[in-house]
């Protein structure tokens, strides 16, 4: 068994299986999954670890990260709240289950703590796992033609929705659609993970503001 096969083919498969086993065990945390997949990337790409995930030094642009990304994040959240959410709830007949966030309504200290966790786990963690690693590994294995790209976006959008099962079926569908939108952005931006992290972080930041004031 040659070294190339071990690093390029077997390592990502083992890393993904390990994350799945952790998920089934009930001990899965997105930050842990991100660390596992970063280790797998380090084994495979060595010094190109961060570049392989989409952390491109040239892509760090303050205008993109502090103006365009926040505006896009706000637009996506408003579309989520006032267009997608009513449509999905109408189709499923079930409201989104936000009960896990009930503790944060009007609770500023808890909300600020959650904000830090959201940026670490959701913005950085989920983007590293779903866009930086899984999407790019899928492209490595199956190519980047149009059919492969569509399957890539749909597959990981579905899985992204699946891990948000605590929000009920409507929440899963909406999270899946949001995951697909983030995947499209990642593709359009030519795998710029910094930009995706910023967009994702601002989507969740606005959502947290809504939760704090009881608007969701």
Secondary structure by P-SEA (a helix, b strand, c coil): cccccccccaaaaaaaaaaaaaaaaccccaaaaaaaaaaaaaaacccccccccccccccccccccccaaaaaaaaaaaaacccaaaaaaaaacccccccccccccccaaaaaaaaaaaaacccccccccccccaaaaaaaaccccaaaaaaaaaaaaaaaaaaaccccaaaaaaaaaaaaaaaaaaaaaccaaaaaaaaaaaaaaaaaaaaaaccc
